[in-house]
Amino acid sequence: MCDLTAVGQILYNVRHMNLKMILLHVSVLLACSVGAVQFDAAEPIWTTAEKGEVNSSVAFTTHFEWDGRAPLKLRLAGCSIFKVFVNGEFAAYGPARGPHGWFRMDEWNLSRVARKGDNRLSIVGVAYNTTTYYIVEHEPFLQAEVLSGGKVVRATGDGKWGANFTERVRKTQRYSLQRAQSEVYEVPRHDHWEWWKRDGLKGKSLIITNAPSVKLLERGAPYPKFKIDGTYRPTDVLAVSLQTGNLGEAPHLWDKKGSFLGRTYQTAELKYTPSVDWWKRTIESKAKFEGGAARVDASRGVRYEGAINDTGFLRLKVKVTKPGRLLVGFDEILVDGKLDFLKRFGCNNIVLWDVKEPGEYDFESFEPYTFKFAEVIMLELKDPADRKIFEAARETFAQNAVDVFTDCPSRERAGWLCDSYFTGPAEHFFTGKNEIERTFLRNFALAERFPHLPDGMVPMCYPGDHINKTFIPNWSMWFILELANYFERTGDRETVDLLRPRVEGLLKFYLQFLNADGALENLPGWVFVEWSHANDTKLVKDGVNWPSNMTYADVLSKAARLYGRPELAEQSKKLKSLIRERAYDGVWFRDNAKHPDVTETCQYYAFFHGIATPKTHPELWRRITDEFGPERKAKGLYKEVWPSNAFIGNLMRLIVLKREGRDAQVSREIRGYYLKMAETTGTLWEHDRPEASCNHAFASYLAILLDETNK
């Protein structure tokens, strides 16, 4: 829920100078030659992170001194698009676009926004890295210098810049066929929003490197004027409701259909699909706006209208009282009294801010948009029980993510693998980044050796010492699975390559325990599947344990993709086939090749790791989805099947159900499994009873499931 203030400032418009000035400038251009220019000192730079990735947003920050009197100028060139802020205030947008092989240099007067003494300069660039009608595709770079009285006081390449990712989400839907990605932002904490505007040099910087030199041209166009369009006013209170039934596919999902113009992200890669959220909702005017704050919540929105169809940056000042996703849809006209931009215009005319914490925020789009009408709605976690569990998940994450991921902040405070497989996505969800996970994973790469462990094995928890020589071979498998998921979330190839020796060492270690059929047998160490009967000694240590092999098959597939090893993919395929043949008895997947025991957790391992699917095992899928869950034990169903526990069977179940789109069931079962925990301690537990840690990091993953199932 939020209140919107400063309603007349919804648009910061972008206008050319008057026609007389344009004509005068054109006449000068016609008298000129090519108009090549150069910088006095600046060199082109960019970061080594996310190189070549579509829609990568980076803030470059530095400081400079000004005497308050001398002419103050910023020269800027680059690819793709940049916004400039001085002391947190908007200063410029550009540069002007040029032809293939050439880039234009803007020169902006900064005197309006600078102050005498120290000034903080932030230049935010988005490397779209895809073909569009909008911008010529080229390797991203920034080249900029600040001149005071004609003297360079700061320049890219002088070693005095920091660089950080902004809160803009990279993997988003394409805005249109002709343009690049739409705008989605994750707003993790009130005091963290756009922190790079305030103290960009204090945070850990991305690595900055020189970029190839380019040929430069003068701007060749008049500079636009920026001013607030004060005519936009709230006109209608909107009723917002979720439609039911099969609505079909939302139109113009360029991520799903692809683009013949350039690279884009496919639907499966996306965490946010604002156009689908909009498409699923009925948004209708129910009353005229009568003044006061414009209130927005899960069932109520507000429509704004300007005097004309204007172009500029969409701006909102909001007071958020309950976290949620703030969506602003916009268009140039109404169709039958409604916004219909998805059908009418073929554009994803939506900007989304995912606000994780209450507070007051100033939001502004990066790109200018064109609209006369804008509608603001908010998606929230609606059920009070869901909100309580969500807050418990967030609290659990916060206490277990200080410097590395820990399992719990009390008993052990240890960086356990497997737990971290689930905590990593939670970090990305809550913060929009994976800084702690990167540190956590790189710790395994930087150590020269691991004392007391067999060659090739990694510690089950780290940093830490294991003088009793204990290790969990399964946790080393989850380490590889986590690395694969981390790479999908971040594109951090450097970390993946840094850890390749560890992964290769593990793969070599596993080979020692393959039997003639190609399955792992008699694994050494502390073989761990789950805190339940699934971890009975005879099941995990006596011969072939099928859950361990299911995990191993998944590992082979992921390692094959990470490092381009097709032979591992073939090995994975054969092992999965073997498991289906030997472990499945026609009714259940059994845990061990020798023993008849059946556990609920083994069934979830099978579906989680892709051994079984609803299509390959429809009756088993029906049985576990319809007859298992939080109430199964109380109902006395299938007593021959040993029940799962919180770590990790119950969570695996929920993830599998979510993958198959059973959102309502996931929400219902989360309450059944976790509401008592949230009500009792305000955190989430290691077991389904308070017999161990009552603050266990892996369960913070619940926030993701709650968020996704409450759209």
C-alpha positions, 0 to 999 in steps of 0.5 A, a space after each residue: 500500500 502506498 500514498 502518492 504525493 507531488 501528483 503534478 510532477 508525474 512527468 519530467 518532460 524532455 523538449 527540444 529548444 524552440 524552432 528558431 534555435 533549431 533552424 539556426 543550429 542546422 544552418 551552422 551544421 550545413 556550413 561545417 565539415 564532418 565536425 570531429 571533436 576530441 576530449 582533452 584527457 578522458 579515456 573510454 572506460 567500462 567494467 569487466 562485469 556482465 560484459 556483453 550481457 543485455 540490459 546491464 545498468 552501471 553507475 559510475 561515481 566520482 567527486 570534483 571540486 568547484 570554486 562556484 564561479 568558473 564556467 563548469 562543463 561536462 563532456 560526455 560520450 558513450 554507448 548506450 544511454 546515460 543519465 547524469 546526476 550531480 549531488 543526487 540531482 538530475 543534470 543531463 540525459 544523452 548523449 546524442 546518437 551517431 552513425 556506425 563507427 562514430 559517437 557524438 560528444 555532448 557538452 552540458 553546463 553543470 553550474 545549475 546543479 553544482 555547488 561550491 566545494 566538493 561535488 558528487 558526480 554520478 553517471 548511470 549508463 545502460 548497456 543494452 547490448 542488443 540490436 534495436 531501431 533506437 541505438 546502434 549496437 556497439 560495445 559499451 563505454 563511457 568517456 567523460 570529463 569535467 572542466 572548470 574554467 576550461 581546465 579538466 578537473 576530473 576525467 574517466 581513466 584517471 583512476 578516481 571513479 567507482 562503479 556499481 550496478 544499479 537497482 535496475 533488473 537486467 533480465 526483463 521483458 523487451 519494451 517493444 520489437 523496435 526497442 530494448 528492455 523495459 524497466 524493472 527495479 528492485 528496491 531492497 531497503 529504504 536506506 539503500 535505494 539509489 545509494 550510489 547517488 549518495 556514497 557511490 565511492 564508499 561501496 565496493 567498486 566493480 573493476 573498471 577497465 579501459 575500453 577501445 577508443 572510438 571516433 567522435 563527433 560534435 553533438 550536431 543537435 540542440 540540447 533539450 530542455 527539461 522541466 516538470 509538466 505540472 498539468 498531470 493530475 489524478 482524475 479517477 480512482 480505479 478498481 483493480 481485481 484479478 481475472 479468473 479463468 484462462 485468459 490466453 497469452 498476453 499480447 506482445 511478449 517479445 521475450 517469449 516470441 523473440 525478436 528478429 532484431 536482436 537478443 532478448 531474454 526468454 520467459 523462463 529467465 524472467 523473475 518479473 513479467 509486468 505485462 502479464 501482471 497487467 494482463 491478468 487484472 481488470 482495471 476500471 474507473 469506479 469513481 472520480 478522484 476527489 482530492 487528498 493523497 492518491 492511495 494505491 493498494 491491492 484493490 485500488 489504483 489511480 489514473 493520472 491525466 495530463 493536458 497533452 500527450 507529453 514525453 519525459 521521465 516518469 516520476 513518482 514520490 511515494 510513501 509505502 506503508 506495506 511492501 509490494 510491487 508498484 506498477 505504472 502503466 501508461 499510454 497516449 490514449 484510452 480505448 473504451 475508457 481504459 488503457 489498452 497499450 498491450 493490444 493497441 500499441 505493441 509495447 510493454 508500457 509499464 515501469 515496475 518498482 518492487 519495494 521490499 520495505 516501507 518508507 518514502 521514495 522518489 522514483 524516476 524512470 531511466 528512459 523518457 516515455 510518451 503518455 497522456 494517461 498513466 495508471 498506478 496500481 500495486 501488487 501486494 501479499 494480501 493474506 495476513 498469514 502470508 505477510 507474517 511468514 514473509 516477514 519471518 523469512 526476511 528476518 531469517 535471511 537478515 540474521 544469516 547473511 552478515 558476511 557469509 551465508 550461515 545455517 543459523 546465527 546461534 548454534 553453529 554460525 557456519 557457512 553450510 552448503 546446501 543451505 546456501 543453495 536456497 539462501 542465494 536466491 533469497 539474497 537476490 530477491 531481497 537485495 537485487 544482488 548476490 554480493 554475499 553469495 559471490 564472497 561465499 563461493 569464492 572462499 572455496 576457490 581462494 583457499 590453497 587446500 582444505 586440511 583433513 579432507 580427501 583430495 578433490 573434496 570441499 568442506 561441508 561448511 566453510 570457512 571452518 576447520 574439520 579436524 575430525 575429517 568429516 565431510 558430506 559428499 552430497 553437500 559438495 554436489 549442492 555446491 555445484 548446483 548452487 554455482 550453476 544457479 548463481 551463474 544463471 542469476 548473475 552471469 558472473 563467468 569470472 567466478 565460475 571459471 575461478 571455481 572450475 578446478 574445484 568442480 573438476 576435482 569433485 567430478 574426479 572424486 565421484 568417479 572413484 565410487 561409480 559401480 558397473 552400472 554408472 551409479 554412485 555406491 557406498 559413498 564415504 563420509 557423512 551421507 546426508 539427504 534430509 533430517 528424516 528417515 530418508 537419512 537412515 544409515 542403511 538407506 544412505 550408506 548401504 550400497 546405492 542411495 537413489 536420492 544421492 544419485 538423483 542429485 549427482 545426475 543433476 550435477 552432471 547436467 549442470 556441470 556439462 553446461 557450465 564448462 562445455 563438457 557434453 560427455 557429462 551431459 550424456 553421463 547424466 542422461 544415462 544415469 537418469 534412465 538407470 534411476 527410473 528403471 531401478 528405483 521406481 517400483 511402479 508406485 514409488 521411488 525407493 530410497 535404496 537399491 537393497 532396501 524396500 523403505 520408501 520416503 516422501 523425500 525421495 519422491 521430491 528428489 525425483 521431481 526436483 532433479 528432473 528424474 520424474 515429471 508430471 508427464 513421465 509419472 502422472 499417477 505418482 504426481 497426482 498422488 503426491 500433489 493431491 494426497 500429500 502435504 502438511 495435513 497428510 500425517 494428521 489424516 493418516 494417509 500412506 503410513 508406509 511412506 516415511 514423512 519429510 521434514 522442513 530441511 529439505 523435503 518440505 521446501 523441495 515439495 513447494 518448489 516442485 509444485 510452484 514449477 508446475 504452476 500450482 500457486 494456490 496450493 503452494 500458498 495454502 501449504 506454506 501456511 500449513 508448514 510455516 505459519 506456526 513458526 512465524 507466529 511463535 518466533 518470528 523466524 523460520 526453523 530447521 525442523 518442522 518442530 522446535 527441536 533444533 535451530 529456530 532460525 535457519 537461513 535456507 527457509 528464507 527462500 519462502 519469501 520468493 515463493 510467497 511473492 510469486 504465488 501472490 501476484 
